[in-house]
């Protein structure tokens, strides 16, 4: 069954959580060019600094190699192992920075893209550090004229820092295996998250090993200072933005659960009350990491988009029961304290190129679209498309309809199974003939999002005008 409604002709119900004049100042978007130019400049500077750091790191490894050392038994393998260890460690630091939650970096690239780069880079530190261990063992064995297994036993039993480094490498391999798509699909989010916490322990152990045994640092105070500075700086960024800032915002805003409201089958909204929410720098389309400090949920943080702009003293998040954590959200008692991390996300009203927008959502993917719609300037020409298997699964229709009508826009509600409603380029072009001139925002299951992206591209929408973000771990 296909249902299409145009809000200019429809009778509009009263909006439930739309912003009212007394709700505080709206979060309006500054001109896109100024924001994008500033962020692009910063991203280019960071890229240049990272490349410079890599060059210096490689130089440290090369300067520690002498002609005499290369000519000695095992010299070539030892030198290659030293360089592999340094470069692998440096790439590990870059991986940490990619997920350090630097606000301006997330603002221009988006957390999903940074995580994707983090994953692509992930195998290389493990390969390089594994090569370091193998090559150093072979090189030392040749130098001592003994077998590699005998040399490995000597390294593990005679050098405590080598034993710590071996444990660190094992932890990195464990995190790497858990990151493979096949493994991620079988792991609970909580298990995957706990495994990755051990990565920080692995990095600390590796750092201690390098300063104690690294040829590039023993007797080289400047090289040692450089290595300490970049490790300490990376640790400082992670501590500030992944621990310090979230802790400060949690204490400052003092969020508590004020109400848990059913929105549809398996979907609930958690309305939180706090203080100074007008100072929370969040815009429509962004999300927070939510940690409900109750019972068995306190140690887990999950990403959920806000489903409406803050209406001080209230902030709303809407969750669909898809896993153990999200199912438990429906039973959170009123008064439960809430810790937050963020906001994150680059798919906002700021990322649009023009004043014509198409918002497409499926299921609970409507939540960020609802907030973006509220955050768009009044002059923007808006078309909204909601997709759900049944009428009961169309959430927030009573809120979205008046927001669309207030802008003179169009609202299409598509209800039915995938076989009944094939949302492809043909249907998309029929419902939105000028889609090629619009910015297209899409949120929903990965398969749905991919189909809309493909359809939009076939209809002439350029890649830089298609906006989506994935929350998959």
N, C-alpha and C positions, 0 to 999 in steps of 0.2 A: 504494500500500500504506500502511496506517495501523497504526502500532505504538503501543500504550499500555501503560505499565508503572507499577505502583504500588510504591514502594519498601518499603512495609510487607510485601509478599509476595515481593519479588524477592530473589534471592541477591546479596549486595553484594560487589563486588571491593574489594581494599584501595585506599585513597586514595593518590594519588601525591604531592600537594603540599598537603594540608590542614594547617592549623596544629596543631602539637603543643604540649603544655604547656611544653616546653623552648625553644620558638621565640621566647620573649620576650613582652612584654605585648601583649594584643590591643588594637586601636584601636577602642574602644567609642564609640558616638555619644552625645553629651550630649543632654538633652531638646530636642526639636525647637523648642519654643516659645521657649526662650532664644536659640538660635542664630538663628532666623528673625527674632525681634524685634530683635536687635542688628544683623543685616545689613540688615533693612528700614529701620531708623532711619538707618543709614549711607548707604544708597542714596538715601533722601529728602533727606538733607543735601547729598549730591553733586549731586542734581538741582537743588536750590535754589541752590547755589553756581554751577552752570553757567548757570542762568537769570539770576542776578545778573550774572555776567560778560558774558553776551550783552547785557544792558541797558546796562552800562557801556560796552561796545564800541560799541553803537549810539549812545550819548550822545556818545562821542568824535567820531564822524563828524558828528553834528548840530551840536555846538558849534563845529566848524571851518568851518561854513557861515554866511556873513553875508548880510544882505539885499543889500548892494552887489554881492557876488560872484554872487548868483543873478541879479541884474538885468543883469550884464555879458554880452556875447556868449559863448555856450557855457557860461555859469555853471550852468544847470540840469543839463546833461549831465555836467559835471565833478563837481558835488556828488553826483549819483546814483552816478557811478563811484567816488568816494571811499568812500561808505557801502557800496557793493557789495563793494569790496575788503576793507574791515575786517571785515564780517560773514562774508564767505567765508573769510577767514583764521581767524577765530575758530572757525567750524564745522570747519575742518580740524584745529584743535587738539583739539576735542571728539572727532573721529574717532580721533585718535591715542590719546586717553585710553581710549576704548572697547576698544582692543586692546592696552593697555599691560600687561595681565596683573596688574592689582591683585588680590591674593589674595582679599580680602573681597568685592570686587565680583563676581569670578568665582564665589565661593562661593554667592552668593544668586541670581545671574542665569544663570550658566552661560556658557561660552565661545561656544557656538553662538548663543545669543540676543544676546550682545554683538556678535558678528560680523554677525549679521543686521541689527541696528540700524546698525552701521558701514556696511553695504552700502546700506541705505535712505537714509542720510544722504549717502552718497558723491557722488551727482550734484550736490547743491546747492553745495558749494564750487566745483566746476568751473564750474557755470552762473554763479555770482556773480562768480568771478574772471575768467571770460571776458567777462561784462558789464562788469566794471571796465575791462578793457583796451579794449573797444570804445567805451564811453562817454567815457573819458578822452581817447582819440584824437580822437573827434568834438568834444568840448568844447574841447580845445586847438586843433584845426583851425579851429573857428569863431572862437575868440579871435584867432588869427593871420591870419584871412581867407585860408586856403589849403585845399587839398583834403585829405581824411583820409589818403589814401595818402602824400601828400607829408609830412604831419605824422608818420605812422608811421615813415617813413624817417629823419626827423630824430631822433625819440625813440630809435630803435635805434642810430643811429650817434653820437649826441651824449651819451647818458646810459648809461654802462656798467651801472648798476644796472637799467635798463629791459631791457637785453639779457639780463642774468642772470634777471630775472623772466620774460621770454619763454621762456627755456630751461626754467625751473621749471614754467611752465604746460604746456609741451609734455610734460614728464615726467609731470605729473599726468593729462593727457589719455591718455597711453599706459597708465598704471595703471588709469584708469577704463575704457578700452576692454577691457583684459584681464579686468576684473571682470564684464563682461556674461556672462550665463549661456551664451549661444551661444559666446562666446570661451573661457570657462573649460572648457567641455566638449571643446574641441579642443586645449587647451594641456596639456602635461605639467606636473605639479605644480612641478617644478624650474624650468621656464621662468616660470610664473606667479609663483613666489616671488622669482626674480631681478628680474623687472620691478618688483615692489612695493618692492624695496630702494631703487630710485631715488626713491621718494616722499620718503624722508628727505633726500636731496640737494635735491629740489625745495623742501621746506619751509625748509631752511637758506637757500637762495637768495632765497626770497620774503621771509623775515625781514629779510635785509640790505637788500633793496629798499625795504621799508616804512619802516625807520628812516632811510634816506638821503633818500627822496623824499616820504614821507607828510606831507601838510599837517597832519594831526592831531598829529604828533610834532615837527616842526621848530619850535623855539622854545617847546615846551611840555614842560618837564622832568617834571612829574608824569604826564602822559599817556605820555611816553616810558618812565618808570619802571614804570608799570602794565603796559605792553606787554612790556617786558623780563622782568618778574617772571612773567607767565603763560606766556610762551614758555619761559623757563628752567625753570619748575616742571614744565611738560609734558615737556620734554626730560629733566629729572632723573628723573621717574617712569619714563619709557621706558628710560633707561639703567640704573636700579636694578633694575627688575623684568624687563626683557627681556635684560639683559646681565649686570649685577652679581650678582644673586641666583642665576641659573643657573650662572654661573662659580664662585661660592662653593660651591654644592652639589655641583657636579662635582668640584671639588678636594677637598672635605671627605669625600665618600662614596667617591671613587676606585673607581668601578665598572669592572669588566673582564668580558668574555665568558668564562664558565666552561664553558658547554656549549651546543650547538645541537642540539635534539631534534625529530625529525619527529613531528607529532601526527596528521596526516591528509593527504589529497591536497592538495599545495600549501600546507600549513600547518606552520609550525615554531615552536617555543618557543625563545627565547633566554634562558638562565638566566645572570644576571650576579651576580658576587660583589663585595661592597664592604664598607665599614666603617661603623659607627654607623647602620645602616639603621633601627634602632628609633627614631631621631630624625627620620627622613624623615616629614613630616606628610602622609601619604597614606592614603586610605581606599578601601575597595572601591567600584568604579565610576569612579574617577578615572583620568586618563591623564597621561602625560608626553610631552614632545617629545623624541624619541630621536635622538641624533647619534652614529653609530658611526665612530670616528676611524680609518678604514682606507681606503686606496686612494682611489677616486673617491667614496666615501660621506661623507667627513668634512664636506663643506660643506653637506650636506642634513640637515634636521631634520624628522621626521615624527611625527604624533600616534598613539600606540598605548596602549591601556588595559593596565594590569597585569592578568594573568589569575589572580593569587592574591595574598593579602596578603603583605607582606614577611616572609620567614622568615630573619632574620639568620643568616649574612651574605649570604643570597641574595634576589634579586628577579627575578621572571619576567615576560616579555612574550611574547605570542603573535601571530604575524603571518601573514597569508595573502598569497600571491603574486598581487598585482593589477596591479603596475606594475614599472618597472625597479628602483626602490629596494627594494621588498618582495621581489622575486625574488632580489636580491643578498644579502638578509639570510641566506638559507639557507647561504651560502658564507663567512660571516664567520669568520675564524680565532679559535680559542680564544686568549685573552689580549688581544684588541683592547680598547683603552680606550673607554669610553662616556661621552659628555657628556649631561646631562639638563637639561630645563627644565620646571618645574612643581613640584608637581602641579596639574592643572586639572580642572574638571568639577564640576557641581552635582547630577548624578544619582547619589546615594549613599543609603546607609541613613538618613542624616540627613533626607532630604527626604520620608520617608513620613509619613502622617497617623495611621496606626493600627497595629495588630499583626496585620493580615492582608495578605499580599503575594502577588502573582502576578508571576513573572519569565518573560518570553517572549523567546526568542532564536532567530535564524536564522543558520546558518553560523558565521563567525568572530565574530559578535555575541555569542556565548556567553562571550567572555572577560571583559567587565565584569560580566556576570550571575554568572559563577562567583565573582568576587571579592566582589560584593555579598552573595551567598548566604553566603559565609564570614564576612562582617562583621556580618550580622544577629544581634541578640540571640537566644538559644536559645528564648525564649518566643514568638517570632513564628510565626504560622501561615503556612506557605509552600507554594505550588504553583509548580512549575517546568515550563515547556513549551519543548521544544527542537524546532526545525524544520530538516530537511536533506533534500536530494534522494535521498541514498543512506545506508546504514548507515555506510559508511566516512567520510562527511562529518560524522557526529555526534562532535565532539571533546569530550573531558573528561567523557564519560559515567561513566567509572570513578571520577572524582573527585566529580562532582556527586551521584551516587546516594547515597553514604554521608552526605554533608552534608545531603541532604534527609531521609534516614531518621533521622538523629540528632535531627531536629526533629519527627519524626512527620508529615512532609509528604507530598505527592504529586508524582510525576514523570511527565510525559507526553512521549513521544518520537514525533514525527510524521515519518514517512519516506515520501517519494514525490514525484512531480512536482506542479506546481501544479494540473494537471487532476485528479490522483488525490486530492490533499489540499487542499481549499479552506478555508483557515483564515479563515472569516468569522464574523460574529456568531452564526450558528446553531451552528457547531461549537464556538466559544469558550464559548457559553452552556451547551452540553451537557457539555463537559469540566469547566467551572468554573461550576457553577450560581450560586454566590454571588459572582461576579466584581464585581457592583455594589457590594459592601461592601469591596473590596480596593483597595490601591494597586497600580497596574499599571506595571511597569517593562518596557520593550521596547528591544531593540537588534538591528539587522540592516540590510540594504539599505534605502534610502529608501522604495522601493515597499512592501516588507514592513512597515516601521514605520508608514507611513501607513495601511495596511489594518488593522493591529491597533488603532491609535488610533481609527479610525472605528468599528470593531466594538465597542471598549470603551465609547465614548460612547453607542452605540445600546443597550448593555446597562446604561446608567445610571451609568457611572463619570464623575464630574465631572472637568473639565479639570485642576484642581489636584492630582488624584490620579493623573494619567497622567504618567509620567516617561520622557523620551527625550532623546537628544542626538545631533546630527549632526556628523560629522567632515569633511563635504565642504568643499573649499576654494572 
